[in-house]
Amino acid sequence: MQIGFSAQNIDELFAEWSQRTEASLQVNSSETILELPPQMGKGWIRQMRLSSE
């Protein structure tokens, strides 16, 4: 299976990927977690926003 993406930033990429693959996407103010769907394997991708202070 080949999937193409055209997002301009990582947040758009996560959102587009979750729509196309039926992955679970959880977003809050400090992190984004994308859980892989079973057909793609087992695991997740996590993006954490670090404070500048």
N, C-alpha and C positions, 0 to 999 in steps of 0.2 A: 504494500500500500504506500502510495506517495502522496504527501500532503504539502501544499505550498502556502506560504504566508506572505503578506504584504504590509505588515504593521510597521509604523514609524518609530515606535518606542516599545520598551519591554512590557508596559502595562497593556498596550493595545495587543501585543503579541500574545500575552497570557489570555486575554479575553477572547481573541479570535481562535486560539488553539482550543480553549475549553468548549467553544461552540462547535467547532468542526470535529472534535474527537469525543464529545460527551464527557470530558473530564470535569472533575469537581473543582470549582474555583472559589476560594475564600479570600476576601479582601477586607482589611481594616486599616486604621491610620498608620500602623507601623510595619505591616507585612502583608505579603500576598502569598498564598499557598495554592499550588496547582497539583491536585492529586491525579495521577495517571489512570486512565480507564483500563479495565482488565485486559482488553485486547492488545494494549501497548506494553503491558508488563505490570510490575508492582513497584510503587514508590511515589515520590512527589518532588516537586521543584519549589523551593522557597526563596522569596526575595524579601530581605529585611532592609528597612530604611534606617540608616544610622543618624543619630543626632549630631549636629555640628558643634555642640557645646562640650 
